[in-house]
Amino acid sequence: MRKEDGLLAGEHSGHYFFKDLYYADSGMLASLIVLEIISKSSLPFSSLTKEFDVYFDSGEINTKVADTNAKIDEIAKKYSDGVHSTLDGLSVYFEDWWFSLRPSNTEPLLRLNVEAKTEKLMEEKRDELLKTIRE
C-alpha cells in the first residue's frame, strides 16, 4: 500500500487500512464510511456493492497443518502453471480463478481463500485445494 501510494487496502479477513490513518487498520473507520454511504443513498447496501461482486468467493477457510511451509511448497509445485506471488504466503492466479494460501501468524493453520468467475469453478477449486491441504 505504501509502495503504490494507495488510499485504502483491505483483506478478506475484514481488515481495512487507511493512508490518512498512518496506514493503520481500522474496522471502526471502515464501518463509519459504509454507514455514511448508505445514509446518502436511497438504494439498499446490496445494490451499492453489486458492481464489485465480480467473483464467487470461498471466504477464509482455516485448516490445521503440522508444517505450514512444507504444505505451501507442495501446493506451489502442484499449481506451478499459474502466476505466483509470495508477498504474503502464496497467491496463484489463473485466467478465471485465483487462490491465496497463507500461514497464520499465531496458530498452526493455513488460511485459504479462493475466488472464481463461476460458483461451480470456485467450489471445484476450493475442494481440490482443501483435499491437498488436508492430506
N, CA, C and O atoms as CSV, one atom per row, in Angstrom:
chain,resi,resn,atom,element,x,y,z
A,1,MET,N,N,0.827,-1.194,0.000
A,1,MET,CA,C,0.000,0.000,0.000
A,1,MET,C,C,0.865,1.249,0.000
A,1,MET,O,O,0.593,2.194,-0.741
A,2,ARG,N,N,1.903,1.260,0.824
A,2,ARG,CA,C,2.811,2.412,0.837
A,2,ARG,C,C,3.551,2.534,-0.490
A,2,ARG,O,O,3.690,3.629,-1.035
A,3,LYS,N,N,4.022,1.410,-1.000
A,3,LYS,CA,C,4.778,1.409,-2.254
A,3,LYS,C,C,3.959,1.996,-3.401
A,3,LYS,O,O,4.482,2.750,-4.221
A,4,GLU,N,N,2.671,1.646,-3.453
A,4,GLU,CA,C,1.794,2.118,-4.523
A,4,GLU,C,C,1.101,3.426,-4.184
A,4,GLU,O,O,0.349,3.956,-5.001
A,5,ASP,N,N,1.344,3.957,-2.987
A,5,ASP,CA,C,0.706,5.181,-2.504
A,5,ASP,C,C,-0.818,5.035,-2.520
A,5,ASP,O,O,-1.542,5.948,-2.915
A,6,GLY,N,N,-1.281,3.865,-2.082
A,6,GLY,CA,C,-2.704,3.592,-2.061
A,6,GLY,C,C,-3.432,4.316,-0.946
A,6,GLY,O,O,-2.866,4.560,0.119
A,7,LEU,N,N,-4.675,4.658,-1.190
A,7,LEU,CA,C,-5.509,5.312,-0.179
A,7,LEU,C,C,-6.129,4.310,0.784
A,7,LEU,O,O,-6.371,4.623,1.950
A,8,LEU,N,N,-6.384,3.100,0.287
A,8,LEU,CA,C,-7.104,2.097,1.058
A,8,LEU,C,C,-6.619,0.709,0.660
A,8,LEU,O,O,-6.335,0.454,-0.510
A,9,ALA,N,N,-6.528,-0.179,1.634
A,9,ALA,CA,C,-6.234,-1.587,1.360
A,9,ALA,C,C,-7.151,-2.422,2.239
A,9,ALA,O,O,-7.540,-1.994,3.325
A,10,GLY,N,N,-7.492,-3.608,1.768
A,10,GLY,CA,C,-8.372,-4.470,2.548
A,10,GLY,C,C,-7.990,-5.923,2.392
A,10,GLY,O,O,-7.304,-6.308,1.446
A,11,GLU,N,N,-8.451,-6.729,3.347
A,11,GLU,CA,C,-8.202,-8.167,3.343
A,11,GLU,C,C,-9.530,-8.896,3.495
A,11,GLU,O,O,-10.491,-8.343,4.030
A,12,HIS,N,N,-9.581,-10.138,3.023
A,12,HIS,CA,C,-10.778,-10.956,3.183
A,12,HIS,C,C,-11.148,-11.130,4.647
A,12,HIS,O,O,-12.317,-11.333,4.977
A,13,SER,N,N,-10.171,-11.052,5.510
A,13,SER,CA,C,-10.415,-11.265,6.939
A,13,SER,C,C,-11.092,-10.075,7.608
A,13,SER,O,O,-11.382,-10.123,8.803
A,14,GLY,N,N,-11.349,-9.005,6.850
A,14,GLY,CA,C,-12.075,-7.866,7.399
A,14,GLY,C,C,-11.193,-6.750,7.921
A,14,GLY,O,O,-11.670,-5.879,8.648
A,15,HIS,N,N,-9.931,-6.757,7.569
A,15,HIS,CA,C,-9.035,-5.671,7.966
A,15,HIS,C,C,-9.005,-4.631,6.847
A,15,HIS,O,O,-8.870,-4.969,5.671
A,16,TYR,N,N,-9.133,-3.356,7.235
A,16,TYR,CA,C,-9.111,-2.253,6.278
A,16,TYR,C,C,-8.087,-1.235,6.758
A,16,TYR,O,O,-8.113,-0.801,7.910
A,17,PHE,N,N,-7.182,-0.860,5.853
A,17,PHE,CA,C,-6.075,0.027,6.182
A,17,PHE,C,C,-6.247,1.336,5.416
A,17,PHE,O,O,-6.614,1.331,4.241
A,18,PHE,N,N,-5.982,2.451,6.082
A,18,PHE,CA,C,-6.223,3.769,5.509
A,18,PHE,C,C,-4.955,4.615,5.515
A,18,PHE,O,O,-4.281,4.738,6.538
A,19,LYS,N,N,-4.642,5.195,4.361
A,19,LYS,CA,C,-3.478,6.071,4.253
A,19,LYS,C,C,-3.582,7.240,5.226
A,19,LYS,O,O,-2.608,7.581,5.898
A,20,ASP,N,N,-4.761,7.851,5.303
A,20,ASP,CA,C,-4.952,9.013,6.170
A,20,ASP,C,C,-4.926,8.668,7.651
A,20,ASP,O,O,-4.969,9.558,8.500
A,21,LEU,N,N,-4.856,7.380,7.963
A,21,LEU,CA,C,-4.765,6.927,9.349
A,21,LEU,C,C,-3.392,6.270,9.562
A,21,LEU,O,O,-3.260,5.294,10.301
A,22,TYR,N,N,-2.378,6.831,8.896
A,22,TYR,CA,C,-1.000,6.344,9.002
A,22,TYR,C,C,-0.887,4.876,8.599
A,22,TYR,O,O,-0.107,4.119,9.177
A,23,TYR,N,N,-1.679,4.487,7.596
A,23,TYR,CA,C,-1.689,3.129,7.055
A,23,TYR,C,C,-2.153,2.090,8.072
A,23,TYR,O,O,-1.894,0.898,7.904
A,24,ALA,N,N,-2.830,2.532,9.118
A,24,ALA,CA,C,-3.280,1.622,10.171
A,24,ALA,C,C,-4.607,0.961,9.800
A,24,ALA,O,O,-5.355,1.459,8.959
A,25,ASP,N,N,-4.875,-0.157,10.439
A,25,ASP,CA,C,-6.106,-0.918,10.279
A,25,ASP,C,C,-7.173,-0.333,11.197
A,25,ASP,O,O,-6.924,-0.099,12.380
A,26,SER,N,N,-8.362,-0.099,10.648
A,26,SER,CA,C,-9.452,0.399,11.484
A,26,SER,C,C,-10.792,-0.088,10.956
A,26,SER,O,O,-11.323,0.441,9.979
A,27,GLY,N,N,-11.326,-1.099,11.615
A,27,GLY,CA,C,-12.663,-1.576,11.288
A,27,GLY,C,C,-13.714,-0.525,11.604
A,27,GLY,O,O,-14.732,-0.429,10.919
A,28,MET,N,N,-13.464,0.264,12.649
A,28,MET,CA,C,-14.417,1.308,13.046
A,28,MET,C,C,-14.533,2.368,11.947
A,28,MET,O,O,-15.641,2.767,11.590
A,29,LEU,N,N,-13.408,2.824,11.415
A,29,LEU,CA,C,-13.445,3.822,10.353
A,29,LEU,C,C,-14.126,3.262,9.107
A,29,LEU,O,O,-14.923,3.950,8.470
A,30,ALA,N,N,-13.813,2.016,8.760
A,30,ALA,CA,C,-14.456,1.388,7.602
A,30,ALA,C,C,-15.967,1.338,7.797
A,30,ALA,O,O,-16.725,1.629,6.872
A,31,SER,N,N,-16.401,0.974,8.989
A,31,SER,CA,C,-17.842,0.917,9.288
A,31,SER,C,C,-18.503,2.281,9.164
A,31,SER,O,O,-19.598,2.394,8.614
A,32,LEU,N,N,-17.851,3.305,9.667
A,32,LEU,CA,C,-18.415,4.653,9.600
A,32,LEU,C,C,-18.531,5.148,8.158
A,32,LEU,O,O,-19.509,5.804,7.798
A,33,ILE,N,N,-17.539,4.835,7.345
A,33,ILE,CA,C,-17.582,5.233,5.934
A,33,ILE,C,C,-18.742,4.539,5.221
A,33,ILE,O,O,-19.475,5.164,4.455
A,34,VAL,N,N,-18.901,3.238,5.481
A,34,VAL,CA,C,-20.006,2.492,4.862
A,34,VAL,C,C,-21.348,3.052,5.321
A,34,VAL,O,O,-22.257,3.220,4.507
A,35,LEU,N,N,-21.483,3.340,6.599
A,35,LEU,CA,C,-22.736,3.915,7.105
A,35,LEU,C,C,-23.033,5.274,6.475
A,35,LEU,O,O,-24.189,5.591,6.194
A,36,GLU,N,N,-21.990,6.075,6.253
A,36,GLU,CA,C,-22.188,7.369,5.597
A,36,GLU,C,C,-22.690,7.179,4.164
A,36,GLU,O,O,-23.605,7.874,3.724
A,37,ILE,N,N,-22.091,6.243,3.449
A,37,ILE,CA,C,-22.501,5.976,2.064
A,37,ILE,C,C,-23.960,5.513,2.026
A,37,ILE,O,O,-24.740,5.971,1.191
A,38,ILE,N,N,-24.318,4.611,2.929
A,38,ILE,CA,C,-25.694,4.117,2.977
A,38,ILE,C,C,-26.668,5.251,3.297
A,38,ILE,O,O,-27.739,5.342,2.696
A,39,SER,N,N,-26.297,6.108,4.238
A,39,SER,CA,C,-27.201,7.196,4.652
A,39,SER,C,C,-27.436,8.211,3.540
A,39,SER,O,O,-28.457,8.899,3.549
A,40,LYS,N,N,-26.516,8.321,2.585
A,40,LYS,CA,C,-26.648,9.280,1.495
A,40,LYS,C,C,-27.316,8.679,0.256
A,40,LYS,O,O,-27.518,9.371,-0.742
A,41,SER,N,N,-27.657,7.388,0.325
A,41,SER,CA,C,-28.234,6.719,-0.834
A,41,SER,C,C,-29.650,6.239,-0.517
A,41,SER,O,O,-29.985,5.939,0.629
A,42,SER,N,N,-30.458,6.179,-1.553
A,42,SER,CA,C,-31.805,5.624,-1.388
A,42,SER,C,C,-31.823,4.134,-1.731
A,42,SER,O,O,-32.857,3.478,-1.604
A,43,LEU,N,N,-30.685,3.605,-2.161
A,43,LEU,CA,C,-30.598,2.199,-2.552
A,43,LEU,C,C,-30.189,1.327,-1.369
A,43,LEU,O,O,-29.520,1.801,-0.450
A,44,PRO,N,N,-30.587,0.053,-1.386
A,44,PRO,CA,C,-30.107,-0.861,-0.351
A,44,PRO,C,C,-28.612,-1.124,-0.538
A,44,PRO,O,O,-28.089,-1.021,-1.647
A,45,PHE,N,N,-27.940,-1.460,0.546
A,45,PHE,CA,C,-26.494,-1.688,0.505
A,45,PHE,C,C,-26.120,-2.746,-0.532
A,45,PHE,O,O,-25.108,-2.607,-1.219
A,46,SER,N,N,-26.939,-3.815,-0.653
A,46,SER,CA,C,-26.647,-4.878,-1.621
A,46,SER,C,C,-26.582,-4.330,-3.046
A,46,SER,O,O,-25.786,-4.815,-3.851
A,47,SER,N,N,-27.400,-3.332,-3.373
A,47,SER,CA,C,-27.352,-2.717,-4.707
A,47,SER,C,C,-26.094,-1.881,-4.893
A,47,SER,O,O,-25.541,-1.816,-5.990
A,48,LEU,N,N,-25.647,-1.245,-3.821
A,48,LEU,CA,C,-24.447,-0.404,-3.889
A,48,LEU,C,C,-23.179,-1.229,-4.114
A,48,LEU,O,O,-22.217,-0.745,-4.708
A,49,THR,N,N,-23.181,-2.456,-3.644
A,49,THR,CA,C,-21.975,-3.285,-3.749
A,49,THR,C,C,-22.003,-4.264,-4.913
A,49,THR,O,O,-20.993,-4.903,-5.210
A,50,LYS,N,N,-23.148,-4.386,-5.574
A,50,LYS,CA,C,-23.314,-5.400,-6.623
A,50,LYS,C,C,-22.248,-5.319,-7.721
A,50,LYS,O,O,-21.765,-6.356,-8.176
A,51,GLU,N,N,-21.878,-4.130,-8.148
A,51,GLU,CA,C,-20.900,-3.987,-9.235
A,51,GLU,C,C,-19.510,-4.494,-8.849
A,51,GLU,O,O,-18.689,-4.770,-9.723
A,52,PHE,N,N,-19.242,-4.618,-7.552
A,52,PHE,CA,C,-17.937,-5.080,-7.088
A,52,PHE,C,C,-17.897,-6.586,-6.895
A,52,PHE,O,O,-16.818,-7.156,-6.730
A,53,ASP,N,N,-19.041,-7.236,-6.912
A,53,ASP,CA,C,-19.110,-8.683,-6.734
A,53,ASP,C,C,-18.949,-9.378,-8.081
A,53,ASP,O,O,-19.914,-9.898,-8.641
A,54,VAL,N,N,-17.727,-9.382,-8.591
A,54,VAL,CA,C,-17.485,-9.969,-9.909
A,54,VAL,C,C,-17.010,-11.417,-9.820
A,54,VAL,O,O,-16.970,-12.116,-10.832
A,55,TYR,N,N,-16.653,-11.871,-8.631
A,55,TYR,CA,C,-16.187,-13.243,-8.432
A,55,TYR,C,C,-17.010,-13.926,-7.345
A,55,TYR,O,O,-17.575,-13.273,-6.467
A,56,PHE,N,N,-17.065,-15.230,-7.422
A,56,PHE,CA,C,-17.625,-16.036,-6.335
A,56,PHE,C,C,-16.458,-16.380,-5.420
A,56,PHE,O,O,-15.396,-16.786,-5.892
A,57,ASP,N,N,-16.650,-16.219,-4.106
A,57,ASP,CA,C,-15.529,-16.453,-3.197
A,57,ASP,C,C,-15.873,-17.478,-2.129
A,57,ASP,O,O,-17.031,-17.646,-1.746
A,58,SER,N,N,-14.841,-18.153,-1.662
A,58,SER,CA,C,-14.990,-19.207,-0.661
A,58,SER,C,C,-15.070,-18.658,0.748
A,58,SER,O,O,-15.528,-19.347,1.659
A,59,GLY,N,N,-14.626,-17.419,0.938
A,59,GLY,CA,C,-14.407,-16.947,2.295
A,59,GLY,C,C,-13.146,-17.616,2.823
A,59,GLY,O,O,-12.618,-18.538,2.202
A,60,GLU,N,N,-12.677,-17.157,3.947
A,60,GLU,CA,C,-11.446,-17.718,4.502
A,60,GLU,C,C,-11.725,-19.064,5.159
A,60,GLU,O,O,-12.605,-19.178,6.012
A,61,ILE,N,N,-10.971,-20.079,4.757
A,61,ILE,CA,C,-11.117,-21.432,5.295
A,61,ILE,C,C,-9.811,-21.795,5.996
A,61,ILE,O,O,-8.750,-21.809,5.371
A,62,ASN,N,N,-9.889,-22.086,7.282
A,62,ASN,CA,C,-8.714,-22.414,8.081
A,62,ASN,C,C,-8.583,-23.918,8.253
A,62,ASN,O,O,-9.562,-24.611,8.527
A,63,THR,N,N,-7.359,-24.418,8.089
A,63,THR,CA,C,-7.072,-25.835,8.264
A,63,THR,C,C,-5.815,-25.981,9.103
A,63,THR,O,O,-4.792,-25.356,8.823
A,64,LYS,N,N,-5.899,-26.816,10.139
A,64,LYS,CA,C,-4.733,-27.088,10.980
A,64,LYS,C,C,-3.769,-27.977,10.198
A,64,LYS,O,O,-4.163,-29.009,9.654
A,65,VAL,N,N,-2.505,-27.567,10.147
A,65,VAL,CA,C,-1.479,-28.270,9.379
A,65,VAL,C,C,-0.219,-28.352,10.237
A,65,VAL,O,O,0.156,-27.377,10.887
A,66,ALA,N,N,0.434,-29.511,10.240
A,66,ALA,CA,C,1.631,-29.703,11.059
A,66,ALA,C,C,2.789,-28.820,10.590
A,66,ALA,O,O,3.465,-28.199,11.411
A,67,ASP,N,N,3.022,-28.759,9.270
A,67,ASP,CA,C,4.143,-27.979,8.731
A,67,ASP,C,C,3.605,-27.074,7.616
A,67,ASP,O,O,3.498,-27.488,6.462
A,68,THR,N,N,3.275,-25.848,7.979
A,68,THR,CA,C,2.643,-24.934,7.019
A,68,THR,C,C,3.552,-24.639,5.829
A,68,THR,O,O,3.080,-24.584,4.694
A,69,ASN,N,N,4.837,-24.451,6.069
A,69,ASN,CA,C,5.754,-24.119,4.965
A,69,ASN,C,C,5.871,-25.264,3.970
A,69,ASN,O,O,5.878,-25.036,2.761
A,70,ALA,N,N,5.962,-26.496,4.469
A,70,ALA,CA,C,6.060,-27.662,3.574
A,70,ALA,C,C,4.789,-27.789,2.735
A,70,ALA,O,O,4.857,-28.108,1.548
A,71,LYS,N,N,3.639,-27.542,3.346
A,71,LYS,CA,C,2.372,-27.663,2.621
A,71,LYS,C,C,2.257,-26.571,1.557
A,71,LYS,O,O,1.772,-26.828,0.455
A,72,ILE,N,N,2.697,-25.360,1.881
A,72,ILE,CA,C,2.677,-24.280,0.887
A,72,ILE,C,C,3.591,-24.629,-0.283
A,72,ILE,O,O,3.233,-24.390,-1.436
A,73,ASP,N,N,4.763,-25.189,-0.006
A,73,ASP,CA,C,5.670,-25.603,-1.078
A,73,ASP,C,C,5.032,-26.675,-1.963
A,73,ASP,O,O,5.159,-26.640,-3.187
A,74,GLU,N,N,4.348,-27.622,-1.333
A,74,GLU,CA,C,3.666,-28.685,-2.088
A,74,GLU,C,C,2.597,-28.101,-3.008
A,74,GLU,O,O,2.498,-28.484,-4.174
A,75,ILE,N,N,1.808,-27.182,-2.487
A,75,ILE,CA,C,0.749,-26.542,-3.283
A,75,ILE,C,C,1.361,-25.721,-4.414
A,75,ILE,O,O,0.854,-25.734,-5.536
A,76,ALA,N,N,2.449,-25.007,-4.125
A,76,ALA,CA,C,3.116,-24.194,-5.157
A,76,ALA,C,C,3.564,-25.061,-6.322
A,76,ALA,O,O,3.422,-24.666,-7.479
A,77,LYS,N,N,4.098,-26.227,-6.032
A,77,LYS,CA,C,4.544,-27.141,-7.099
A,77,LYS,C,C,3.353,-27.671,-7.886
A,77,LYS,O,O,3.402,-27.767,-9.112
A,78,LYS,N,N,2.280,-28.016,-7.173
A,78,LYS,CA,C,1.108,-28.570,-7.842
A,78,LYS,C,C,0.456,-27.557,-8.788
A,78,LYS,O,O,-0.102,-27.935,-9.818
A,79,TYR,N,N,0.529,-26.267,-8.433
A,79,TYR,CA,C,-0.095,-25.213,-9.240
A,79,TYR,C,C,0.967,-24.327,-9.892
A,79,TYR,O,O,0.822,-23.106,-9.956
A,80,SER,N,N,2.023,-24.957,-10.369
A,80,SER,CA,C,3.147,-24.215,-10.955
A,80,SER,C,C,2.799,-23.551,-12.279
A,80,SER,O,O,3.540,-22.687,-12.750
A,81,ASP,N,N,1.682,-23.942,-12.886
A,81,ASP,CA,C,1.286,-23.361,-14.174
A,81,ASP,C,C,0.603,-22.005,-14.041
A,81,ASP,O,O,0.327,-21.357,-15.051
A,82,GLY,N,N,0.322,-21.559,-12.812
A,82,GLY,CA,C,-0.274,-20.245,-12.593
A,82,GLY,C,C,0.787,-19.200,-12.323
A,82,GLY,O,O,1.970,-19.521,-12.214
A,83,VAL,N,N,0.370,-17.955,-12.216
A,83,VAL,CA,C,1.264,-16.846,-11.891
A,83,VAL,C,C,1.338,-16.748,-10.368
A,83,VAL,O,O,0.321,-16.563,-9.700
A,84,HIS,N,N,2.544,-16.873,-9.831
A,84,HIS,CA,C,2.750,-16.927,-8.387
A,84,HIS,C,C,3.156,-15.584,-7.794
A,84,HIS,O,O,3.901,-14.816,-8.402
A,85,SER,N,N,2.650,-15.321,-6.597
A,85,SER,CA,C,3.105,-14.205,-5.774
A,85,SER,C,C,3.347,-14.770,-4.382
A,85,SER,O,O,2.531,-15.530,-3.861
A,86,THR,N,N,4.478,-14.394,-3.781
A,86,THR,CA,C,4.794,-14.853,-2.430
A,86,THR,C,C,4.887,-13.682,-1.463
A,86,THR,O,O,5.587,-13.754,-0.454
A,87,LEU,N,N,4.180,-12.607,-1.776
A,87,LEU,CA,C,4.184,-11.420,-0.925
A,87,LEU,C,C,3.681,-11.743,0.478
A,87,LEU,O,O,4.255,-11.275,1.462
A,88,ASP,N,N,2.613,-12.539,0.580
A,88,ASP,CA,C,2.046,-12.922,1.870
A,88,ASP,C,C,1.572,-14.363,1.747
A,88,ASP,O,O,0.416,-14.613,1.403
A,89,GLY,N,N,2.458,-15.305,2.026
A,89,GLY,CA,C,2.130,-16.705,1.801
A,89,GLY,C,C,2.283,-17.011,0.329
A,89,GLY,O,O,3.313,-16.703,-0.270
A,90,LEU,N,N,1.267,-17.616,-0.258
A,90,LEU,CA,C,1.285,-17.961,-1.680
A,90,LEU,C,C,-0.044,-17.563,-2.303
A,90,LEU,O,O,-1.104,-17.973,-1.831
A,91,SER,N,N,0.012,-16.775,-3.349
A,91,SER,CA,C,-1.157,-16.485,-4.165
A,91,SER,C,C,-0.847,-16.965,-5.566
A,91,SER,O,O,0.249,-16.739,-6.078
A,92,VAL,N,N,-1.821,-17.636,-6.194
A,92,VAL,CA,C,-1.636,-18.155,-7.545
A,92,VAL,C,C,-2.827,-17.699,-8.380
A,92,VAL,O,O,-3.984,-17.867,-7.995
A,93,TYR,N,N,-2.510,-17.118,-9.534
A,93,TYR,CA,C,-3.521,-16.508,-10.403
A,93,TYR,C,C,-3.633,-17.263,-11.721
A,93,TYR,O,O,-2.633,-17.599,-12.355
A,94,PHE,N,N,-4.871,-17.520,-12.114
A,94,PHE,CA,C,-5.186,-18.128,-13.395
A,94,PHE,C,C,-6.165,-17.199,-14.117
A,94,PHE,O,O,-6.599,-16.197,-13.549
A,95,GLU,N,N,-6.512,-17.522,-15.352
A,95,GLU,CA,C,-7.363,-16.633,-16.142
A,95,GLU,C,C,-8.743,-16.419,-15.504
A,95,GLU,O,O,-9.258,-15.301,-15.498
A,96,ASP,N,N,-9.336,-17.486,-14.970
A,96,ASP,CA,C,-10.699,-17.358,-14.461
A,96,ASP,C,C,-10.862,-17.728,-12.982
A,96,ASP,O,O,-11.980,-17.901,-12.497
A,97,TRP,N,N,-9.735,-17.846,-12.274
A,97,TRP,CA,C,-9.796,-18.090,-10.828
A,97,TRP,C,C,-8.436,-17.807,-10.208
A,97,TRP,O,O,-7.428,-17.692,-10.906
A,98,TRP,N,N,-8.428,-17.698,-8.888
A,98,TRP,CA,C,-7.175,-17.499,-8.154
A,98,TRP,C,C,-7.372,-17.984,-6.720
A,98,TRP,O,O,-8.497,-18.165,-6.255
A,99,PHE,N,N,-6.245,-18.189,-6.030
A,99,PHE,CA,C,-6.335,-18.528,-4.617
A,99,PHE,C,C,-5.166,-17.917,-3.852
A,99,PHE,O,O,-4.112,-17.604,-4.405
A,100,SER,N,N,-5.404,-17.766,-2.568
A,100,SER,CA,C,-4.399,-17.286,-1.630
A,100,SER,C,C,-4.310,-18.300,-0.501
A,100,SER,O,O,-5.330,-18.735,0.034
A,101,LEU,N,N,-3.090,-18.675,-0.142
A,101,LEU,CA,C,-2.852,-19.628,0.937
A,101,LEU,C,C,-1.736,-19.059,1.793
A,101,LEU,O,O,-0.613,-18.870,1.325
A,102,ARG,N,N,-2.055,-18.788,3.053
A,102,ARG,CA,C,-1.030,-18.200,3.908
A,102,ARG,C,C,-1.103,-18.790,5.300
A,102,ARG,O,O,-2.174,-19.176,5.767
A,103,PRO,N,N,0.043,-18.859,5.963
A,103,PRO,CA,C,0.045,-19.385,7.328
A,103,PRO,C,C,-0.459,-18.330,8.305
A,103,PRO,O,O,-0.270,-17.131,8.102
A,104,SER,N,N,-1.098,-18.796,9.358
A,104,SER,CA,C,-1.488,-17.910,10.452
A,104,SER,C,C,-0.219,-17.470,11.180
A,104,SER,O,O,0.752,-18.222,11.266
A,105,ASN,N,N,-0.239,-16.262,11.694
A,105,ASN,CA,C,0.900,-15.786,12.488
A,105,ASN,C,C,0.827,-16.254,13.934
A,105,ASN,O,O,1.802,-16.118,14.674
A,106,THR,N,N,-0.307,-16.802,14.350
A,106,THR,CA,C,-0.495,-17.134,15.759
A,106,THR,C,C,-0.870,-18.588,16.023
A,106,THR,O,O,-0.838,-19.034,17.170
A,107,GLU,N,N,-1.226,-19.335,14.975
A,107,GLU,CA,C,-1.673,-20.719,15.151
A,107,GLU,C,C,-1.100,-21.580,14.033
A,107,GLU,O,O,-0.699,-21.046,12.999
A,108,PRO,N,N,-1.051,-22.907,14.214
A,108,PRO,CA,C,-0.549,-23.799,13.151
A,108,PRO,C,C,-1.629,-24.041,12.091
A,108,PRO,O,O,-2.053,-25.174,11.863
A,109,LEU,N,N,-2.057,-22.963,11.460
A,109,LEU,CA,C,-3.140,-23.026,10.480
A,109,LEU,C,C,-2.699,-22.482,9.135
A,109,LEU,O,O,-1.842,-21.603,9.051
A,110,LEU,N,N,-3.299,-23.018,8.089
A,110,LEU,CA,C,-3.221,-22.408,6.773
A,110,LEU,C,C,-4.570,-21.778,6.488
A,110,LEU,O,O,-5.614,-22.372,6.756
A,111,ARG,N,N,-4.542,-20.570,5.943
A,111,ARG,CA,C,-5.759,-19.825,5.631
A,111,ARG,C,C,-5.907,-19.768,4.111
A,111,ARG,O,O,-5.049,-19.228,3.413
A,112,LEU,N,N,-6.993,-20.326,3.618
A,112,LEU,CA,C,-7.243,-20.423,2.180
A,112,LEU,C,C,-8.393,-19.517,1.776
A,112,LEU,O,O,-9.434,-19.488,2.433
A,113,ASN,N,N,-8.198,-18.780,0.692
A,113,ASN,CA,C,-9.257,-18.014,0.034
A,113,ASN,C,C,-9.216,-18.369,-1.443
A,113,ASN,O,O,-8.146,-18.394,-2.051
A,114,VAL,N,N,-10.372,-18.642,-2.017
A,114,VAL,CA,C,-10.474,-18.975,-3.438
A,114,VAL,C,C,-11.541,-18.082,-4.057
A,114,VAL,O,O,-12.604,-17.885,-3.468
A,115,GLU,N,N,-11.266,-17.542,-5.235
A,115,GLU,CA,C,-12.254,-16.785,-5.997
A,115,GLU,C,C,-12.238,-17.276,-7.438
A,115,GLU,O,O,-11.192,-17.642,-7.973
A,116,ALA,N,N,-13.416,-17.278,-8.057
A,116,ALA,CA,C,-13.526,-17.711,-9.451
A,116,ALA,C,C,-14.677,-16.977,-10.125
A,116,ALA,O,O,-15.533,-16.389,-9.464
A,117,LYS,N,N,-14.681,-17.024,-11.446
A,117,LYS,CA,C,-15.718,-16.333,-12.214
A,117,LYS,C,C,-17.072,-17.019,-12.125
A,117,LYS,O,O,-18.104,-16.384,-12.345
A,118,THR,N,N,-17.080,-18.320,-11.803
A,118,THR,CA,C,-18.349,-19.027,-11.619
A,118,THR,C,C,-18.339,-19.726,-10.263
A,118,THR,O,O,-17.286,-20.087,-9.737
A,119,GLU,N,N,-19.522,-19.905,-9.718
A,119,GLU,CA,C,-19.628,-20.588,-8.426
A,119,GLU,C,C,-19.151,-22.036,-8.532
A,119,GLU,O,O,-18.479,-22.542,-7.633
A,120,LYS,N,N,-19.500,-22.691,-9.625
A,120,LYS,CA,C,-19.098,-24.086,-9.832
A,120,LYS,C,C,-17.579,-24.219,-9.849
A,120,LYS,O,O,-17.030,-25.117,-9.211
A,121,LEU,N,N,-16.900,-23.340,-10.570
A,121,LEU,CA,C,-15.444,-23.398,-10.642
A,121,LEU,C,C,-14.824,-23.112,-9.275
A,121,LEU,O,O,-13.862,-23.770,-8.881
A,122,MET,N,N,-15.372,-22.133,-8.550
A,122,MET,CA,C,-14.844,-21.826,-7.215
A,122,MET,C,C,-14.966,-23.044,-6.315
A,122,MET,O,O,-14.011,-23.398,-5.623
A,123,GLU,N,N,-16.126,-23.690,-6.312
A,123,GLU,CA,C,-16.336,-24.856,-5.454
A,123,GLU,C,C,-15.410,-26.003,-5.845
A,123,GLU,O,O,-14.872,-26.691,-4.977
A,124,GLU,N,N,-15.224,-26.210,-7.139
A,124,GLU,CA,C,-14.343,-27.269,-7.630
A,124,GLU,C,C,-12.901,-27.026,-7.176
A,124,GLU,O,O,-12.249,-27.938,-6.667
A,125,LYS,N,N,-12.408,-25.811,-7.356
A,125,LYS,CA,C,-11.028,-25.489,-6.993
A,125,LYS,C,C,-10.843,-25.454,-5.472
A,125,LYS,O,O,-9.810,-25.879,-4.956
A,126,ARG,N,N,-11.847,-24.948,-4.766
A,126,ARG,CA,C,-11.795,-24.943,-3.296
A,126,ARG,C,C,-11.648,-26.366,-2.771
A,126,ARG,O,O,-10.785,-26.642,-1.937
A,127,ASP,N,N,-12.497,-27.269,-3.266
A,127,ASP,CA,C,-12.472,-28.654,-2.804
A,127,ASP,C,C,-11.171,-29.351,-3.180
A,127,ASP,O,O,-10.628,-30.133,-2.400
A,128,GLU,N,N,-10.680,-29.065,-4.368
A,128,GLU,CA,C,-9.414,-29.634,-4.843
A,128,GLU,C,C,-8.258,-29.188,-3.942
A,128,GLU,O,O,-7.434,-30.004,-3.530
A,129,LEU,N,N,-8.207,-27.899,-3.646
A,129,LEU,CA,C,-7.157,-27.376,-2.770
A,129,LEU,C,C,-7.265,-27.925,-1.351
A,129,LEU,O,O,-6.262,-28.318,-0.755
A,130,LEU,N,N,-8.476,-27.952,-0.815
A,130,LEU,CA,C,-8.659,-28.473,0.545
A,130,LEU,C,C,-8.252,-29.932,0.653
A,130,LEU,O,O,-7.683,-30.344,1.665
A,131,LYS,N,N,-8.532,-30.708,-0.365
A,131,LYS,CA,C,-8.129,-32.114,-0.351
A,131,LYS,C,C,-6.612,-32.227,-0.238
A,131,LYS,O,O,-6.103,-33.018,0.556
A,132,THR,N,N,-5.898,-31.443,-1.025
A,132,THR,CA,C,-4.437,-31.473,-0.984
A,132,THR,C,C,-3.908,-30.962,0.356
A,132,THR,O,O,-2.988,-31.545,0.929
A,133,ILE,N,N,-4.487,-29.884,0.845
A,133,ILE,CA,C,-4.038,-29.295,2.117
A,133,ILE,C,C,-4.250,-30.275,3.266
A,133,ILE,O,O,-3.410,-30.367,4.161
A,134,ARG,N,N,-5.355,-31.001,3.251
A,134,ARG,CA,C,-5.724,-31.869,4.375
A,134,ARG,C,C,-5.177,-33.283,4.269
A,134,ARG,O,O,-5.418,-34.093,5.164
A,135,GLU,N,N,-4.443,-33.609,3.196
A,135,GLU,CA,C,-3.850,-34.956,3.044
A,135,GLU,C,C,-2.726,-35.154,4.032
A,135,GLU,O,O,-2.107,-36.218,4.059
